[in-house]
Amino acid sequence: MIDRLTENLLRRAFEPLVRQGQLDVVLPWGRELRFGDGGEPRARIRFADRRALWALLRDPDLNFGEMFMQERLVVEQGTVYDVLELVLRGAREVPVPASVRMLDAWRMRLRPFLQNNLRGRSRANVAHHYDLDDRLYQLFLDPERQYSCAYFERGDETLEQAQQAKMRHIAAKLLVVPGQRVLDIGCGWGGLSRYLAEVAGAGHVTGVTLSTEQLAGARQRAAASSCAAQLEYRLQDYRDIDPAKDGRFDRIVSVGMFEHVGTQFHDAFFRQCRELLSDDGVMLLHFIGNSDVPDFNNPWIERYIFPGGHIPSMSEFTPAIERAGLVICDIEVLRLHYARTLRIWRERFLARRAEARALYDERFCRMWEFYLSMSETAFRYQDIAIFQIQLARRQEAVPLTRDYIGQRETQLREREQALSRY
């Protein structure tokens, strides 16, 4: 009786979701259920025990990934990406069950606690993900270690070409003039800051990060740069940059860091940026955003990948920009660029999976395969995109039209060609 009830619940869960393609589900007692129209992609999963099956039904957002990591949900045909694609590509048209809505409401109430990113907690959250063994990131990132969305101008570029185009696109929007002082908040391994000094001509670039591993990598690469004297990297929270001591910056850039700020600290972030930005300064903020209404961080991502993270909706961060006294000069939404980036990262990671297993273990590899797969499907089939927000203290700080972006990209491309490293 219980097994029959479970089968009925599974049918009610999967039938509305899987309309195209084929998903076969093998139950712990041997029964097999088939969903979809028999087309592509096709995948087959098996539940190793009844508790794993009930865990998925009870809380799919958290337990799908956990059951996959624990090998209690086994993908026997296709990949876990195929399974996620089958389930998620039509999910927006399917009503959310009442039980899931109740769970979602509870998670929305937990947001202030989970995103209470005070200094110590922010440091710990960053260390959880970014202070992993540096050799892990070598497996799938480009040589400049750009761990953020690439920019595909045509769509058929290599990862290296698209990441260089991303840096060029950002530099063009920043309107960097030779000799200017630039602040890079969340500088990672320093690839963008080196580009701004070497190619865009910035006089001095200060990069701040909370990751000790990234700091070491950025300093090591800076020492080998032709602009080593113009590059400075610090282990520092953005809240601790002192405008009285450090002065103001002509340009501020932040790529892939704002997702770690948390809604409670949006006001503090933008107020600090305004204090640090010169009167005629320009800021470019590049981050993952939610094109839908405000939501909570995915619970699996929160637990295993990015604790304290949040993908903000425009209605959440724009009021903080207004309250800080900054002017929004330009907004660009890069929709599928990150899906392409994640596809390449996932393929590269899986091609060198044995090396990742040697660094960590099999469970870690399954966790990262799920992370990269789920992230890609989120950008392809859900309301997740990259926002690039250009800000200034005065609206006259940038040209009247966007023509300057293409013009400056052409100039930067010419400078790249003159430098052997690019």
C-alpha positions in Angstrom: 0.0 0.0 0.0 2.8 2.4 1.0 4.7 1.6 -2.2 1.7 2.2 -4.4 1.1 5.6 -2.6 4.7 6.5 -3.2 4.4 5.6 -6.9 1.3 7.8 -7.2 3.2 10.7 -5.5 6.1 10.3 -7.8 3.8 10.4 -10.9 2.1 13.5 -9.6 5.6 15.1 -9.1 7.2 14.1 -12.4 4.4 13.9 -15.0 3.8 17.7 -15.1 7.5 18.5 -15.3 8.8 15.9 -17.8 6.9 16.5 -21.1 9.8 16.4 -23.6 12.5 13.8 -23.6 12.4 10.7 -21.4 13.1 10.1 -17.7 13.0 6.5 -16.4 12.8 6.2 -12.6 13.7 2.8 -11.0 12.2 2.4 -7.5 13.9 0.6 -4.6 11.4 -2.3 -4.9 12.2 -2.8 -8.6 9.3 -1.0 -10.3 10.2 1.3 -13.1 8.2 4.5 -14.0 8.6 6.3 -17.4 7.9 10.0 -18.0 8.0 12.1 -21.1 7.4 11.7 -24.8 10.3 9.4 -25.5 12.4 12.1 -27.2 15.8 13.5 -26.2 17.4 13.9 -23.8 17.0 10.6 -22.1 18.1 9.7 -18.6 17.5 7.0 -16.1 17.8 7.3 -12.4 17.6 4.7 -9.6 16.7 5.2 -5.9 18.9 3.0 -3.7 16.4 3.0 -0.8 13.0 4.2 0.2 14.2 6.9 2.5 16.0 8.6 -0.4 12.9 8.6 -2.4 10.8 10.1 0.4 13.6 12.7 1.0 13.3 13.8 -2.6 9.5 14.1 -2.4 9.7 16.0 0.9 12.3 18.6 -0.1 13.5 18.4 -3.7 15.5 21.7 -3.6 17.8 20.4 -0.8 17.6 16.6 -1.1 18.0 16.0 -4.9 21.7 17.1 -4.6 22.2 15.4 -1.2 20.9 12.0 -2.5 23.1 12.3 -5.6 26.1 13.1 -3.5 25.4 10.1 -1.2 24.9 7.8 -4.2 21.4 7.1 -3.0 20.1 8.6 -6.2 22.1 7.0 -9.0 22.1 8.2 -12.6 22.3 5.0 -14.6 21.8 6.6 -18.1 22.8 10.1 -19.2 24.2 12.6 -16.7 22.8 14.5 -13.8 22.7 17.5 -16.0 20.3 15.6 -18.3 18.1 14.8 -15.4 18.0 18.4 -14.2 17.3 19.6 -17.7 14.4 17.2 -18.1 12.9 18.3 -14.8 13.6 22.1 -14.9 13.0 23.2 -18.5 9.3 23.2 -18.1 9.1 23.9 -14.4 8.0 27.5 -14.7 4.7 26.5 -16.2 3.9 24.0 -13.5 2.0 25.2 -10.3 4.0 24.8 -7.1 2.5 22.2 -4.7 1.1 23.6 -1.5 3.7 21.7 0.6 6.6 23.2 -1.3 5.0 26.7 -1.0 4.9 26.3 2.8 8.6 25.2 2.8 9.5 28.2 0.6 7.7 30.6 2.9 9.7 29.2 5.8 13.0 29.7 3.9 12.1 33.3 3.1 11.7 33.9 6.9 15.2 32.4 7.4 16.9 34.7 4.9 17.9 37.4 7.4 19.7 34.8 9.6 21.4 33.0 6.7 22.5 36.3 5.1 23.8 37.9 8.3 27.1 38.6 6.7 29.1 40.4 9.4 32.8 40.6 8.9 33.8 37.3 10.6 31.0 35.4 9.0 31.8 36.8 5.5 35.4 35.7 5.9 34.3 32.2 6.9 31.8 32.0 4.0 34.4 33.0 1.5 36.9 30.5 2.9 34.3 27.7 2.5 34.4 28.0 -1.3 37.3 30.1 -2.5 40.0 28.7 -0.2 39.8 25.2 -1.6 43.0 23.7 -3.0 44.2 26.0 -5.8 44.8 23.1 -8.1 41.1 22.4 -8.2 40.4 25.7 -10.1 43.3 24.9 -12.5 41.2 22.0 -13.7 38.5 24.0 -15.4 39.2 27.8 -15.4 41.1 29.8 -18.0 44.7 30.8 -17.3 43.6 34.2 -15.9 41.4 32.4 -13.4 38.3 34.3 -14.3 35.7 32.6 -12.0 32.8 34.5 -13.3 30.6 34.7 -16.4 32.4 35.0 -19.7 31.2 37.3 -22.5 30.4 35.5 -25.8 30.3 38.2 -28.5 29.6 35.6 -31.3 28.8 32.5 -29.4 31.5 30.2 -30.7 34.5 31.5 -28.8 36.8 29.5 -26.6 36.6 30.1 -22.9 39.8 32.0 -23.0 38.6 34.3 -25.8 35.2 34.9 -24.0 36.9 35.7 -20.7 39.2 38.2 -22.4 36.1 39.7 -24.1 34.5 40.0 -20.6 37.4 42.0 -19.3 37.5 44.2 -22.4 33.7 44.8 -22.1 34.0 45.8 -18.5 37.0 48.0 -19.1 35.2 49.8 -21.9 32.2 50.5 -19.6 34.5 51.8 -16.8 36.0 54.4 -19.2 39.4 54.0 -17.7 41.8 56.9 -18.5 45.5 56.2 -18.2 46.8 57.1 -14.8 43.6 56.7 -12.9 43.2 55.0 -9.5 40.9 51.9 -9.6 39.5 49.8 -6.8 38.6 46.1 -7.5 36.2 44.8 -4.8 36.4 41.0 -4.7 39.4 40.8 -7.0 39.7 37.0 -7.1 43.1 36.0 -8.6 43.6 39.4 -10.0 43.0 38.8 -13.7 40.7 41.8 -14.3 42.9 44.2 -12.2 46.0 43.2 -14.2 44.1 43.8 -17.4 43.0 47.2 -16.3 46.7 48.1 -15.5 48.4 46.4 -18.5 45.8 47.1 -21.2 43.5 49.9 -20.1 46.4 51.9 -18.6 45.2 52.4 -15.1 47.8 54.2 -13.0 47.2 52.1 -9.8 44.8 49.2 -9.1 43.9 48.1 -5.6 42.3 44.7 -5.3 40.7 43.5 -2.1 39.5 39.9 -1.3 38.6 37.8 1.7 40.2 34.7 0.3 43.8 33.9 1.4 44.3 31.5 -1.5 43.2 34.1 -4.1 45.3 36.8 -2.4 48.4 34.6 -2.7 47.6 33.9 -6.4 46.9 37.5 -7.2 50.2 38.7 -5.6 52.2 36.0 -7.3 50.8 36.9 -10.8 51.2 40.6 -10.1 54.9 40.1 -9.4 55.4 38.7 -12.9 53.3 41.5 -14.5 54.9 44.3 -16.5 52.8 46.6 -14.3 53.8 45.1 -11.0 54.4 48.5 -9.4 50.8 49.6 -10.2 49.1 46.5 -8.6 48.3 46.2 -4.9 46.3 43.4 -3.3 44.9 43.2 0.2 43.1 40.8 2.5 40.4 43.3 3.4 36.6 43.6 3.8 35.0 46.2 1.6 33.6 47.8 4.7 37.2 48.5 6.0 38.5 50.5 3.1 39.0 53.9 4.6 38.4 56.9 2.2 40.3 59.1 4.7 43.4 56.9 4.5 43.1 55.4 1.0 41.5 58.4 -0.7 38.9 58.2 -3.4 39.1 56.1 -6.5 38.4 57.2 -10.1 36.9 53.9 -10.9 35.4 51.0 -8.9 34.7 47.6 -10.3 33.3 44.5 -8.6 32.7 41.2 -10.4 31.0 38.2 -8.8 31.2 39.6 -5.3 27.8 41.3 -4.7 26.1 37.9 -4.5 27.9 37.5 -1.1 26.9 40.8 0.4 23.3 39.9 1.5 20.2 42.1 1.4 20.7 43.4 4.9 24.0 44.9 3.8 23.0 46.4 0.5 22.8 49.9 2.0 26.2 49.6 3.6 27.7 48.3 0.4 26.5 51.1 -1.8 27.1 53.9 0.8 30.6 52.7 1.1 31.1 52.6 -2.7 29.8 56.2 -3.0 32.2 57.4 -0.3 35.1 55.7 -2.1 34.1 57.0 -5.6 35.4 60.3 -6.8 33.0 63.1 -7.9 33.5 62.2 -11.6 34.0 58.5 -10.9 32.4 55.5 -12.6 31.6 52.1 -11.1 30.7 48.8 -12.8 29.0 46.1 -10.8 28.8 42.7 -12.4 26.8 39.9 -10.5 24.3 37.1 -10.7 20.8 38.5 -10.4 17.2 37.2 -10.3 14.9 38.5 -13.0 11.9 37.4 -11.0 10.5 38.5 -7.6 12.8 38.2 -4.6 13.5 34.7 -3.5 15.7 32.7 -1.1 19.1 31.1 -1.8 18.8 27.5 -3.0 19.2 25.5 0.2 21.6 22.9 -1.4 23.8 25.7 -2.7 23.5 27.5 0.7 24.6 24.4 2.6 27.4 23.0 0.3 28.7 25.7 -2.0 28.0 29.4 -1.2 26.9 29.8 2.5 25.5 33.3 3.1 25.0 33.9 -0.7 22.0 35.5 -2.3 20.9 36.2 -5.9 19.2 39.6 -5.6 16.2 40.8 -7.6 16.3 44.3 -9.1 13.7 45.4 -6.7 16.0 44.5 -3.8 19.2 46.3 -4.8 18.0 49.4 -6.7 16.4 51.1 -3.7 19.7 50.8 -1.9 21.5 52.4 -4.8 19.0 55.3 -4.7 19.3 55.7 -0.9 23.1 55.8 -1.3 22.9 58.7 -3.7 24.4 56.9 -6.7 23.0 57.3 -10.2 22.3 54.3 -12.4 23.8 55.2 -15.8 23.4 51.8 -17.6 22.0 48.3 -17.0 22.9 45.4 -19.2 21.4 41.9 -18.7 23.6 39.0 -20.0 21.1 36.2 -20.2 22.7 33.0 -21.5 26.4 33.9 -21.3 26.8 32.2 -18.0 25.0 29.1 -19.2 27.7 28.8 -21.9 30.4 29.5 -19.4 29.2 26.8 -17.0 28.8 24.3 -19.8 32.5 24.7 -20.6 33.5 24.6 -17.0 31.5 21.4 -16.4 33.0 19.7 -19.5 36.5 20.6 -18.4 35.9 19.5 -14.8 34.5 16.1 -15.9 37.3 15.6 -18.4 39.8 15.9 -15.4 37.5 14.4 -12.8 40.2 11.8 -11.7 42.5 14.7 -10.8 39.8 16.3 -8.7 39.1 13.0 -7.0 42.9 12.7 -6.2 42.7 16.1 -4.5 39.5 15.4 -2.5 37.2 12.3 -2.9 34.4 10.8 -4.9 31.7 12.6 -2.9 33.4 15.9 -3.5 33.4 15.2 -7.3 29.7 14.4 -7.3 29.0 17.6 -5.3 30.9 19.7 -7.8 29.3 18.0 -10.8 25.9 18.7 -9.3 26.8 22.3 -8.6 28.0 23.0 -12.1 25.1 21.1 -13.6 22.4 22.8 -11.5 23.9 26.2 -12.0 23.9 25.8 -15.8 20.2 24.7 -15.8 19.3 27.7 -13.6 20.7 30.1 -16.2 19.1 28.2 -19.1 15.7 27.5 -17.7 15.0 29.7 -14.7 15.0 33.5 -14.1 18.7 33.8 -13.4 21.0 36.2 -15.4 24.0 38.4 -15.1 23.4 42.1 -14.4 26.0 44.7 -15.2 25.1 48.0 -13.5 27.0 51.1 -14.3 26.9 53.7 -11.5 28.2 57.2 -10.9 27.9 60.1 -8.5 27.0 62.4 -11.3 25.0 61.5 -14.4 27.5 63.6 -16.6 30.3 61.1 -15.8 29.5 58.9 -18.8 28.7 59.8 -22.5 25.1 60.4 -23.6 24.9 57.2 -25.8 26.4 53.7 -25.6 28.4 54.1 -28.8 31.5 54.6 -26.7 31.5 51.0 -25.5 32.1 49.6 -28.9 34.6 52.3 -29.7 36.6 51.6 -26.6 36.5 47.9 -27.1 38.1 48.4 -30.5 40.8 50.5 -28.9 41.4 47.9 -26.1 41.5 45.1 -28.7 44.3 47.0 -30.5 46.2 47.4 -27.3 45.9 43.7 -26.6 47.3 42.8 -30.0 50.4 44.9 -29.2 51.0 43.0 -26.0 52.4 39.5 -26.3 50.6 38.2 -23.2 47.2 38.9 -24.7 
